[in-house]
Amino acid sequence: MLSYFPAIYPDELLYSVIARLHVHLGAPPWLSLLEELFGRRMTVADPDLPGALSRLAEQISPQRGLTVARLVDELTPFPYYTAFQSPRIWAWAHRRLCQGRVADLHLRLGLVAFRSCCVKRLRFCPCCLKDMEAMHGEYYWRRDHQLPGVLVCPRHGVPLFRSR
């Protein structure tokens, strides 16, 4: 069980929460942190549809209420990717993601058929960065900025910048 897990900011991406945890803990070796969080050293830190979330949910204090389903629904782009899927496909994909079986999930959901499938480089809004600094004292990756086809910040109406 983790003794510390950071607060989750509005519309924050799970990838961002884990990156902030890494910083808050004094930047321990990545492989050690991944092993503690996900139970294996070679976990790929995927900002999109990460695997091994059930193991992560088990490591977080139950008082936080961060179940594997809540991690999937609130901290990944899964709801966006499945908004127009049938209830049967949604349930199948949700179960697979919760189980950590993500190997072919993009393909099976039809996401690879589109040019704007998945964001390769994380994006940010400079206005949101100012708001984050003022409200939280640190930056984070917003989930809505990472959605395919979203080129403008939905809050500020300014173009998103791609990270290096």
N, C-alpha and C positions, 0 to 999 in steps of 0.2 A: 504494500500500500504506500502510495506517495505521501510524504509528510507535507508537501506543498504543491499546489496547482494554481496557476494564476487566475484571477478574475477574467471572465470572458466579456469582451466589449461588444457593443451593438454591431450586429451583422459581421462579426469577425469570423474569418476562415480558420478551421482547425489547424492547418499548417502554420498559421500565424501564432496561435496560442502556444504551440509546441516550440516555435522559434523564440517567443518571449520567455518561455520556461527555461530554455537553454541559456538565455542571457541572464535571467534572474538568478539562476543557480551558479553563476560565475563561469559560464561557458565550459562545462565539463566535456570530456571527449564525446563526440557525437555517437560513436558506436556504443559507448557505455550507456548513454542516455536512451538511445533507441532500444537497447536490450532491456533496460528497466521499464520503459513505457510499453513496449510491444512484445517483449519476451524473446526477441531475436535481434542479433546485431545487424543483420543484412536487410532489415526492413527498408523499403524505399519510401522516403518522405515525399509522398505525392500530394501536391496541393489540391488536386481535383477529387478523386475518389480513392481515398487511402484504405488500405487493408488493415487487418488485425485490430479493429476498433473494439471488439469485445474484450480483448486483453487490456487495452487502454482503459476502458470503462471500469474494469475490475480494479485497476490501480488507483482510481480516484475515489476519495472518501464518499460513501453513500449519502452523506448529508448534503453533498453538492447536487444530488439528483441528476447527475450526468450519465444516464443510461446509454447503452450503445445506440438505441433508436434515436435518442435525443441528439447524440453526436452527429449521426447521419442526417437527421432532418434539419438541424439548426446550424451546423458548422461546416457543411459541405454543399456543393451545388446540386446535390441529388434532387431536391424538389423541383428545381428548374429543368433539369434534364428529363424528368419523368412527368412533367405537367400534362402532357397530352397522350401519355401511354394508357392503355387499358388497365383497369384495376388488377387484372391477373398479372400482367407484365410488371406493373408497379410493385406488387407484393413479392413477386419472384426476385426482382432486382434489389428490393429493400432487404430481403432475407439474405441474398448473396453478399451484399455490402456489409451487413451486420455480422455475417460469418467470416468476413475477410476474404471471400472468394471473388476477387476483382479482376483476375487475369483477362477475361474477355468481355468485361461488362460494357466498355465503350462500344465495342463491335456489336454486341447483342442488343444494345439500346438504339443502334442506328446512328450513333454520334459520329463515327468516322466517315460517314457518307457526305458530310458537309464540310465546306472549306473552313468555316469558322469553328470547327469542332472544339478544341480545347486550347486554352490560353497556354502558350509556351513560356512566356515571360510575364511574371506578375505585374499588374498595373496599379497605378495610384493616382489620386487627384491631389494636386497641390493645395487646394482649399481645404480638403478633408485633413491633410497633414497638419495644417494650422489649427483646425478644430480639435484634433486628437491631442496635440501638444498642450493646448489650453485646458482641455477637459481631463486628460489622463496622464499627462506628463511623458508620454511615449507614443510611438507610432505602431500601427498594426495594419495587416492586410484585410481589406474589406471583401467580403464574399461577393457582393454585387458588382464590384469592379472587375472580378475575374470571370464573369459569365461570357460565354461566346457571343459575339456580335455586339456587345456593349462597348461603345467607344467613347461615350460621354458620361460623366458622373451624374447619376440620377438625382443627387441632392443639389449640386451646384451648377449643372449644365455646362461644365467646362470639359475639354478633351482630357482623356486619361493619358498618362505617361507610362511608358513601358520601363520596367526596371532593367538594370544591367545584369 
